[in-house]
């Protein structure tokens, strides 16, 4: 029988692994964009790598925040997630710069998109953490026997 600690689902809780997989996928998309543009199949814009980097950062932000609901130690998960997101943002930004030859300041609105995705990620993570704490609190309460109140008779 397979060890549940070594399963893919158990490894999905690791934010560092999530960031590495998302980064690798973003690079694959950037490479395909270069190949498609180089072969003349379709014209790919020069800012395509920045769009790809931003899209995969948003993908990481959404799914990382959702997966945080099932983490055992939320504080440890948050720390690793935030560092993973920062590393993903820097690494994907560097790759977008290498693939496009355009700095983020020259890439139009992608500087603001990066900022919005970063703050959105922090909001997603905070909302999920708050939801998890509310559910844990509700599960600890005893709901089987509500307090019976005496009503005053008129």
C-alpha positions in Angstrom: 0.0 0.0 0.0 1.3 3.5 -0.8 2.5 5.7 2.0 0.0 8.7 2.2 2.9 11.0 3.2 4.6 10.4 -0.2 1.5 10.9 -2.3 1.2 13.8 -4.7 -1.8 15.2 -2.8 0.3 15.4 0.4 3.1 17.1 -1.5 0.6 19.7 -2.9 0.5 21.3 0.6 4.1 22.4 0.1 4.0 26.0 -1.2 7.6 25.8 -2.4 6.7 22.9 -4.6 3.6 24.7 -5.9 5.7 27.8 -6.8 8.3 25.7 -8.6 5.7 23.9 -10.6 3.9 27.2 -11.5 7.3 28.7 -12.5 8.2 25.8 -14.7 4.8 26.0 -16.4 5.2 29.7 -17.0 8.6 29.1 -18.6 7.1 26.5 -20.9 4.5 28.9 -22.0 7.1 31.6 -22.6 9.2 29.2 -24.7 6.1 28.1 -26.7 5.4 31.8 -27.3 8.9 32.4 -28.7 8.7 29.2 -30.8 5.3 30.2 -32.3 6.6 33.7 -33.0 9.9 32.4 -34.5 8.1 30.0 -36.8 5.7 32.7 -38.0 2.7 30.6 -37.1 1.2 33.5 -35.2 2.4 36.9 -34.1 3.0 37.0 -30.4 3.4 40.4 -28.8 6.6 41.5 -27.2 4.9 41.7 -23.8 3.6 38.2 -23.9 6.2 36.9 -21.3 5.0 39.6 -18.9 1.4 38.6 -19.4 2.4 34.9 -18.9 4.3 35.8 -15.7 1.4 37.8 -14.3 -1.2 35.1 -15.2 0.7 32.4 -13.5 1.3 34.5 -10.4 -2.4 35.0 -10.2 -2.9 31.2 -10.7 -0.5 30.5 -7.8 -2.2 33.1 -5.6 -5.6 31.6 -6.0 -4.8 28.0 -5.6 -2.2 28.5 -2.9 -4.8 30.5 -0.8 -7.4 27.7 -1.4 -5.0 24.9 -0.5 -4.1 26.8 2.7 -7.5 25.8 4.1 -6.3 22.2 4.4 -2.9 23.0 6.0 -2.3 21.7 9.5 -0.2 24.6 10.7 -1.5 27.8 9.2 1.3 30.1 10.4 4.0 27.9 9.0 2.1 27.5 5.7 1.7 31.3 5.5 5.4 32.0 6.0 6.4 29.5 3.4 3.7 30.7 1.0 4.6 34.4 1.2 8.3 33.6 0.6 7.3 31.3 -2.3 5.2 33.9 -3.8 8.0 36.5 -3.5 10.4 34.1 -5.1 7.9 33.3 -7.9 7.3 37.0 -8.6 11.1 37.7 -8.8 11.9 34.6 -10.8 9.1 34.9 -13.3 9.8 38.7 -13.6 13.4 37.9 -14.4 12.4 35.3 -17.0 9.9 37.6 -18.6 12.6 40.3 -18.8 15.0 37.8 -20.4 12.5 36.5 -22.9 11.1 39.9 -23.9 14.1 42.2 -23.4 11.7 44.7 -21.8 12.0 45.9 -18.2 8.9 45.9 -16.2 8.8 49.7 -16.2 8.7 49.6 -20.0 6.1 46.9 -20.2 3.2 49.2 -19.8 0.7 48.4 -17.1 2.4 45.2 -16.0 4.0 47.0 -13.1 0.6 47.8 -11.7 -0.7 44.3 -12.5 2.2 42.9 -10.4 1.3 45.2 -7.6 -2.4 44.4 -7.7 -1.8 40.6 -7.9 0.6 40.9 -4.9 -2.0 42.7 -2.7 -4.7 40.5 -4.0 -2.7 37.5 -2.9 -2.3 38.8 0.6 -6.0 39.5 0.7 -6.9 36.0 -0.5 -4.5 34.4 2.0 -6.0 36.5 4.8 -9.6 35.7 3.9 -8.8 32.0 3.7 -7.1 32.1 7.1 -10.0 34.0 8.6 -12.4 31.4 7.2 -10.4 28.5 8.5 -10.2 30.1 12.0 -14.0 30.7 12.0 -14.7 27.1 11.0 -12.3 25.8 13.6 -14.0 27.9 16.3 -17.4 26.8 15.2 -16.3 23.1 15.4 -15.0 23.6 18.9 -18.3 25.0 20.1 -21.0 22.7 21.4 -23.9 23.1 19.0 -25.8 20.0 20.1 -27.5 21.6 23.1 -28.3 25.3 22.7 -29.1 27.3 25.8 -32.8 27.3 26.6 -34.0 30.7 27.6 -36.9 31.3 29.9 -39.6 33.6 28.5 -41.5 36.0 30.6 -45.2 35.3 30.6 -47.5 38.3 30.2 
